[in-house]
Amino acid sequence: MLSLGQVTAILAFTGAAIASPTPEADGATFSLHPIPGSASTKHGLDQLIEVRRRAGVEVHPRLVEAAENAGRRLRRARLASRSTGRKVTGASWGWSEDKYDTEYLYPVQIGGKNGKTFRASIGTAASDFWCHSSAQPKKQNVGYTYYEINPAHQKVGSNYSIGYNGAEADSYGNVYVEDVTIGGITTKQAFGAASGLSQAFLSDTDLDCLVGLGNSSYNSIVPEYENNFFDNIMKQLAKPVFAYAEKKGGSVFDFGFFDPNQYTGRVAWVNNAPEAGWPAYAFYGEGFSLFDPNAKVTPRKMNIHLDASTTLTYTDPDIVTAWYKSIPGSKYDDDQQMHSVPCNSKPGGFTIVIAGQKFFTPGSQLISIPLDDQGKMCLGGLQNIGGGVDFSLFGTTWQKGKYVMHDFANPHAVRLGFAMQPGASH
């Protein structure tokens, strides 16, 4: 039987997972799809911990324990789904081995024609690019594809260290420069080759690399930051733009163009409004409503960060509290600061106003992974970061059904565009 790593390599090189770049008059365009069946074992509770640590919020040991238990359940579910013999068909969308739309992994080739293909998570709230490497202890690389250290390609004097709780370095090592290919586009790319990883990353047994497309000036490479992959390929593209669409069971990144088949109706354009010290793309929402999509909007200036690789959605505590109060059987754990709901709940939705336009998210989309073996209680897909954090972070539970566009025509005034996908709930 082929290992997932072998399947990954075969699919990536045969084009089953990605589309080749399309040359245009003044540049290329391409669409990048997840490796079929590659949903990561990282899930919402893991990311709840990471988000809180990143924001400097204390994480209770019971939440860590709950995340470990949920991870074991998710891995068992994935193994069970493999045993059913279901196959991947078609090449347009990635197919997940779990039904909860957790993290998707994309093929990234490092080292040119003779290099390796890695399984990478692509996010928009970070700008770091790092991978497992041979500089780590051997036991940390069991089951992973890792970068073979090439001393001739080291960027001498540069290193990186990423920590999410202020004291612990979750990933650290030296910096190397190699040919990196994503979606058929190749560029010289600086990235971190891990010499050590925390258990938080080692528990994600399918993830070889992280690729961040956020603000390059906030990545973790010192003494000087390095450009992210998009910044490096921008001049090769037909237009300095990228977008993504997350759907039930799959997702796609579009580079160099906005795909008119991925959205319908008017695009709501806003200015990118990043916060100092945060690499995430961000904007200001104008108000919200709960439950019915036609409910009266409460005006409010909402500072909203975006991340394509975060599962849950985090917003203001009063919004979160009001939403859960409407759901019979919902619970709140004081120690874990976490809301849960019966998995068979049928909650109302959540609307955000962007540039005068309403964007509705159905309540069914805001129910995440089961928290027990019986599948009775599920993690709520709408949470609050806690600790007095004053911004929202919108992940997959909100972004599904929307097409999210990034326009760098003016690199000093980046614009973000939002539109509904065809067939999505309005």
Rosetta blueprint (number, residue, H / E / L):
1 M L
2 L L
3 S L
4 L H
5 G H
6 Q H
7 V H
8 T H
9 A H
10 I H
11 L H
12 A H
13 F H
14 T H
15 G L
16 A L
17 A L
18 I E
19 A L
20 S L
21 P L
22 T E
23 P E
24 E E
25 A L
26 D L
27 G E
28 A E
29 T E
30 F E
31 S E
32 L E
33 H L
34 P L
35 I L
36 P L
37 G L
38 S L
39 A L
40 S L
41 T L
42 K L
43 H L
44 G H
45 L H
46 D H
47 Q H
48 L H
49 I H
50 E H
51 V H
52 R H
53 R H
54 R H
55 A L
56 G L
57 V L
58 E L
59 V L
60 H L
61 P H
62 R H
63 L H
64 V H
65 E H
66 A H
67 A H
68 E H
69 N H
70 A H
71 G H
72 R H
73 R H
74 L H
75 R H
76 R H
77 A H
78 R H
79 L H
80 A H
81 S H
82 R H
83 S H
84 T L
85 G L
86 R L
87 K L
88 V L
89 T L
90 G L
91 A L
92 S L
93 W L
94 G L
95 W L
96 S L
97 E L
98 D L
99 K L
100 Y L
101 D L
102 T L
103 E L
104 Y L
105 L L
106 Y E
107 P E
108 V E
109 Q E
110 I E
111 G L
112 G H
113 K H
114 N H
115 G L
116 K E
117 T E
118 F E
119 R E
120 A E
121 S E
122 I E
123 G E
124 T L
125 A L
126 A L
127 S L
128 D L
129 F E
130 W E
131 C E
132 H L
133 S E
134 S L
135 A L
136 Q L
137 P L
138 K H
139 K H
140 Q H
141 N H
142 V L
143 G L
144 Y L
145 T L
146 Y L
147 Y E
148 E L
149 I L
150 N L
151 P H
152 A H
153 H H
154 Q E
155 K E
156 V E
157 G E
158 S E
159 N E
160 Y E
161 S E
162 I E
163 G L
164 Y L
165 N L
166 G L
167 A L
168 E L
169 A L
170 D L
171 S E
172 Y E
173 G E
174 N E
175 V E
176 Y E
177 V E
178 E E
179 D E
180 V E
181 T E
182 I E
183 G L
184 G L
185 I E
186 T E
187 T E
188 K E
189 Q E
190 A E
191 F E
192 G E
193 A E
194 A E
195 S E
196 G E
197 L E
198 S L
199 Q H
200 A H
201 F H
202 L H
203 S L
204 D L
205 T L
206 D L
207 L L
208 D L
209 C E
210 L E
211 V E
212 G E
213 L L
214 G L
215 N L
216 S H
217 S H
218 Y H
219 N L
220 S L
221 I E
222 V E
223 P L
224 E L
225 Y L
226 E L
227 N L
228 N L
229 F H
230 F H
231 D H
232 N H
233 I H
234 M H
235 K H
236 Q H
237 L E
238 A L
239 K L
240 P L
241 V E
242 F E
243 A E
244 Y E
245 A E
246 E E
247 K E
248 K L
249 G L
250 G E
251 S E
252 V E
253 F E
254 D E
255 F E
256 G L
257 F L
258 F L
259 D L
260 P H
261 N H
262 Q H
263 Y L
264 T E
265 G E
266 R E
267 V E
268 A E
269 W E
270 V E
271 N E
272 N L
273 A L
274 P L
275 E L
276 A L
277 G L
278 W L
279 P L
280 A L
281 Y L
282 A E
283 F E
284 Y E
285 G E
286 E E
287 G E
288 F E
289 S E
290 L E
291 F E
292 D L
293 P L
294 N L
295 A L
296 K L
297 V L
298 T E
299 P E
300 R E
301 K E
302 M E
303 N E
304 I E
305 H E
306 L E
307 D L
308 A L
309 S L
310 T L
311 T L
312 L L
313 T E
314 Y E
315 T L
316 D L
317 P H
318 D H
319 I H
320 V H
321 T H
322 A H
323 W H
324 Y H
325 K H
326 S L
327 I L
328 P L
329 G L
330 S L
331 K E
332 Y E
333 D E
334 D L
335 D L
336 Q L
337 Q L
338 M E
339 H E
340 S E
341 V E
342 P E
343 C L
344 N L
345 S L
346 K L
347 P L
348 G L
349 G E
350 F E
351 T E
352 I E
353 V E
354 I E
355 A L
356 G L
357 Q E
358 K E
359 F E
360 F E
361 T E
362 P L
363 G H
364 S H
365 Q H
366 L H
367 I E
368 S E
369 I E
370 P E
371 L L
372 D L
373 D L
374 Q L
375 G L
376 K L
377 M E
378 C E
379 L E
380 G E
381 G L
382 L E
383 Q E
384 N L
385 I L
386 G L
387 G L
388 G L
389 V L
390 D L
391 F L
392 S E
393 L E
394 F E
395 G L
396 T H
397 T H
398 W H
399 Q H
400 K L
401 G L
402 K E
403 Y E
404 V E
405 M E
406 H E
407 D E
408 F L
409 A L
410 N L
411 P L
412 H L
413 A L
414 V L
415 R E
416 L E
417 G E
418 F E
419 A E
420 M E
421 Q L
422 P L
423 G L
424 A L
425 S L
426 H L
